[in-house]
Amino acid sequence: MSLPAIMNDKLINSLAAVGTIDEFKAWTRTELRPVLPHGALICGLGHLHAGGVSLDYLVTVDYPAEHIEAIRNRAGAIDTPILRRWLMTQQPVIFDADAPWPETPKVWLDSFRHHRLQNVVAHASYDRTRCVGTYHSVYRIPTKPDQRYIETLCALVPAMHEALCRVIEQTRSNESLAMVVSAMTERERRVIHWLRLGKTNAQIAELVSQSENTVKHHFTRIFGKLGVSNRAQLVRRLAEREAQPVPGTGTRLL
């Protein structure tokens, strides 16, 4: 087995253990960067539609958020010529800011150059089973990327795709949880508030001026709505929800 193949297997195996957005970002810094040197990275996930893919989420690592905000359209979505080029060719894309494509928008290019985002390699993956696509782009590569660099990224994209789908699905799950919590009754939210402060059922009953049996019924309904079976699981689920970004409009940065 060649050294590159051994390195790829090591990266893929380590990626299989990634379960959160933060762990994915840490993996790119500690595992991916030594093999594919780069200064910044973006991975995106979007849904498939007749015109291609709309970016719903962007996971950024050491990437200038100012550039992303500068190129948002009025709906808050992100559209880049690099992704467009991949959609046209479905082949790895290399972009050189010193020799841009004729169709490159001036506003995008000016911001790109301002933030010194030179030497880019990007590749993406369609997943028609899930009806999603993922996009993986590395920036600020120290030297012009050679064929080995490009082939290594392409070999890793399927595993990066699976990991990105997995961690963003967890994010979506927590967003659904936020919607469920917001739809709860005022009494249910008050019961949750006192639970998180460590109060017992008896203490909560006194604080909300209801019987302890009624409080137990509140918890039974709350457990059912949130898919948990006890108080400890409820507290953990709520903590996970609070750790996630607040839902926004357009393409979301994670």
C-alpha positions as CSV (number, residue, x, y, z in Angstrom):
1,M,0.0,0.0,0.0
2,S,1.4,3.4,-1.0
3,L,2.0,6.1,1.6
4,P,-0.7,8.4,0.2
5,A,-3.2,5.5,0.5
6,I,-2.2,4.8,4.0
7,M,-2.6,8.5,4.9
8,N,-6.1,8.6,3.2
9,D,-7.2,5.5,5.2
10,K,-6.1,7.1,8.4
11,L,-8.0,10.3,7.6
12,I,-11.1,8.4,6.7
13,N,-11.0,6.3,9.8
14,S,-10.6,9.3,12.0
15,L,-13.4,11.1,10.2
16,A,-15.8,8.3,11.0
17,A,-15.7,9.2,14.7
18,V,-16.7,12.8,14.0
19,G,-20.2,13.6,15.4
20,T,-20.5,17.4,15.8
21,I,-19.8,20.5,13.8
22,D,-17.0,21.4,16.3
23,E,-15.5,18.0,15.9
24,F,-15.6,18.3,12.2
25,K,-13.8,21.6,12.3
26,A,-11.2,20.2,14.7
27,W,-10.6,17.2,12.3
28,T,-9.9,19.6,9.4
29,R,-7.2,21.4,11.5
30,T,-5.5,18.4,13.2
31,E,-6.0,15.6,10.6
32,L,-6.6,17.1,7.2
33,R,-4.4,20.2,7.2
34,P,-1.1,18.3,7.8
35,V,-1.9,16.1,4.7
36,L,-3.4,18.8,2.5
37,P,-1.8,22.1,3.7
38,H,-4.1,25.1,3.5
39,G,-5.0,28.2,5.4
40,A,-8.8,28.2,5.2
41,L,-11.6,25.8,4.3
42,I,-15.3,25.8,3.5
43,C,-17.6,22.8,3.4
44,G,-21.2,23.4,2.3
45,L,-24.4,21.3,2.2
46,G,-27.5,22.1,0.1
47,H,-30.6,20.5,-1.4
48,L,-30.8,19.4,-5.0
49,H,-33.3,21.1,-7.3
50,A,-33.9,21.4,-11.0
51,G,-31.3,24.2,-11.4
52,G,-28.5,22.4,-9.4
53,V,-27.9,22.9,-5.6
54,S,-28.8,25.7,-3.3
55,L,-26.3,26.1,-0.4
56,D,-28.2,25.8,2.9
57,Y,-25.3,25.5,5.3
58,L,-21.6,26.5,5.2
59,V,-19.1,25.1,7.7
60,T,-16.1,27.4,7.7
61,V,-12.7,26.9,9.2
62,D,-10.4,30.0,9.5
63,Y,-12.2,31.5,6.6
64,P,-13.1,35.3,6.5
65,A,-16.8,35.6,7.3
66,E,-16.6,39.2,5.9
67,H,-16.1,37.8,2.4
68,I,-19.2,35.6,2.7
69,E,-21.3,38.5,4.0
70,A,-20.1,40.7,1.1
71,I,-21.3,38.3,-1.5
72,R,-24.7,37.4,-0.1
73,N,-27.7,38.1,-2.4
74,R,-30.8,39.9,-1.2
75,A,-32.3,36.6,-0.1
76,G,-29.2,35.9,2.1
77,A,-28.0,33.0,-0.1
78,I,-24.5,32.4,-1.3
79,D,-23.6,31.8,-5.0
80,T,-19.9,31.5,-6.0
81,P,-18.3,31.1,-9.5
82,I,-16.3,28.2,-8.1
83,L,-19.4,26.2,-7.3
84,R,-21.0,27.1,-10.6
85,R,-17.9,25.8,-12.4
86,W,-18.1,22.5,-10.6
87,L,-21.9,22.2,-11.4
88,M,-21.0,22.7,-15.1
89,T,-18.1,20.2,-15.2
90,Q,-18.6,18.0,-12.0
91,Q,-14.8,17.8,-11.9
92,P,-12.3,19.2,-9.4
93,V,-12.0,23.0,-9.8
94,I,-8.8,25.0,-9.4
95,F,-9.2,28.8,-9.2
96,D,-6.4,31.3,-9.5
97,A,-7.4,34.9,-8.6
98,D,-4.6,36.2,-10.8
99,A,-6.2,34.5,-13.8
100,P,-10.0,34.6,-13.2
101,W,-12.5,33.1,-15.5
102,P,-14.2,35.7,-17.8
103,E,-17.6,35.1,-16.1
104,T,-16.3,35.8,-12.6
105,P,-18.4,38.6,-11.0
106,K,-16.3,41.7,-10.2
107,V,-17.8,42.2,-6.7
108,W,-17.0,38.6,-5.8
109,L,-13.5,38.8,-7.2
110,D,-12.6,42.1,-5.5
111,S,-13.7,40.7,-2.2
112,F,-11.9,37.4,-2.8
113,R,-8.6,39.2,-3.6
114,H,-9.1,41.6,-0.7
115,H,-9.1,38.7,1.7
116,R,-6.1,37.0,0.0
117,L,-8.0,33.8,-0.8
118,Q,-5.5,32.6,-3.4
119,N,-4.8,29.0,-4.5
120,V,-8.1,27.2,-4.3
121,V,-9.1,23.6,-5.0
122,A,-12.7,22.6,-4.7
123,H,-14.7,19.4,-5.3
124,A,-18.3,18.4,-4.6
125,S,-20.5,15.4,-4.3
126,Y,-24.1,14.7,-5.4
127,D,-26.2,12.4,-3.2
128,R,-29.4,11.7,-5.0
129,T,-30.6,9.3,-2.3
130,R,-30.7,12.0,0.3
131,C,-31.4,14.7,-2.4
132,V,-28.5,16.8,-1.1
133,G,-25.1,17.9,-2.4
134,T,-21.9,18.8,-0.5
135,Y,-19.2,21.1,-1.5
136,H,-15.6,21.0,-0.2
137,S,-13.2,23.9,-0.9
138,V,-9.7,24.6,0.4
139,Y,-8.0,28.0,0.2
140,R,-4.6,29.6,0.8
141,I,-2.7,26.5,-0.3
142,P,1.0,27.4,0.2
143,T,2.0,26.5,-3.4
144,K,0.1,25.8,-6.6
145,P,-1.8,22.6,-6.0
146,D,-0.3,19.7,-8.0
147,Q,-2.1,16.6,-9.3
148,R,-1.4,14.6,-6.1
149,Y,-3.0,17.3,-4.0
150,I,-6.1,17.3,-6.2
151,E,-6.3,13.5,-6.2
152,T,-6.0,13.3,-2.5
153,L,-8.8,15.8,-2.0
154,C,-11.0,13.9,-4.4
155,A,-10.3,10.6,-2.6
156,L,-11.4,12.1,0.7
157,V,-14.5,13.9,-0.5
158,P,-16.9,10.9,-0.2
159,A,-16.0,10.4,3.5
160,M,-16.2,14.2,4.1
161,H,-19.6,14.2,2.5
162,E,-20.8,11.5,4.8
163,A,-19.4,13.3,7.9
164,L,-20.9,16.6,6.8
165,C,-24.4,15.1,6.2
166,R,-24.1,13.5,9.7
167,V,-23.2,16.6,11.7
168,I,-25.6,18.9,9.9
169,E,-28.4,16.4,10.4
170,Q,-27.7,16.8,14.1
171,T,-27.9,20.6,13.7
172,R,-31.3,20.2,11.9
173,S,-32.5,17.9,14.7
174,N,-31.7,20.6,17.3
175,E,-33.5,23.2,15.2
176,S,-36.6,21.0,15.1
177,L,-36.3,20.8,18.9
178,A,-36.3,24.6,19.2
179,M,-39.5,24.7,17.2
180,V,-41.1,22.1,19.5
181,V,-40.0,24.0,22.7
182,S,-41.3,27.3,21.3
183,A,-44.7,25.7,20.7
184,M,-45.1,24.4,24.3
185,T,-47.6,25.9,26.7
186,E,-46.5,28.6,29.1
187,R,-47.0,26.2,32.0
188,E,-44.8,23.5,30.3
189,R,-42.0,26.1,29.8
190,R,-42.3,27.2,33.4
191,V,-41.9,23.6,34.6
192,I,-38.8,23.2,32.3
193,H,-37.4,26.4,33.7
194,W,-37.6,25.2,37.3
195,L,-36.3,21.7,36.4
196,R,-33.2,23.2,34.9
197,L,-32.6,25.1,38.2
198,G,-32.5,21.7,40.0
199,K,-35.9,21.8,41.6
200,T,-37.8,18.6,42.5
201,N,-41.3,17.9,41.4
202,A,-42.6,18.8,44.8
203,Q,-40.7,22.2,44.7
204,I,-41.9,22.9,41.2
205,A,-45.5,22.1,42.2
206,E,-45.3,24.8,45.0
207,L,-43.6,27.3,42.7
208,V,-46.2,27.0,39.9
209,S,-49.2,26.6,42.3
210,Q,-50.2,23.2,41.1
211,S,-50.3,19.7,42.6
212,E,-47.3,17.4,42.3
213,N,-49.4,15.0,40.3
214,T,-50.2,17.7,37.8
215,V,-46.5,18.5,37.5
216,K,-45.8,14.9,36.7
217,H,-48.4,15.0,34.0
218,H,-46.7,18.1,32.5
219,F,-43.4,16.1,32.4
220,T,-45.0,13.2,30.7
221,R,-46.3,15.4,27.9
222,I,-42.9,17.2,27.7
223,F,-41.0,13.9,27.5
224,G,-43.3,12.8,24.7
225,K,-42.9,16.0,22.7
226,L,-39.1,15.9,22.9
227,G,-38.6,12.2,22.5
228,V,-36.9,11.6,25.9
229,S,-37.9,9.3,28.8
230,N,-36.5,11.0,31.9
231,R,-35.4,14.3,33.5
232,A,-31.7,13.8,32.8
233,Q,-32.3,13.2,29.1
234,L,-34.5,16.3,28.9
235,V,-31.9,18.5,30.4
236,R,-29.2,17.1,28.1
237,R,-31.5,17.7,25.0
238,L,-32.1,21.3,26.0
239,A,-28.4,21.9,26.5
240,E,-27.7,20.5,23.0
241,R,-30.3,22.9,21.6
242,E,-28.7,25.9,23.2
243,A,-25.3,25.0,21.9
244,Q,-26.6,25.3,18.3
245,P,-26.6,28.6,16.3
246,V,-29.9,30.5,16.1
247,P,-31.6,29.7,12.7
248,G,-31.2,32.5,10.2
249,T,-32.2,33.1,6.6
250,G,-30.5,32.1,3.4
251,T,-27.2,30.2,3.6
252,R,-26.3,29.7,7.2
253,L,-22.7,29.8,8.6
254,L,-21.8,27.1,11.2
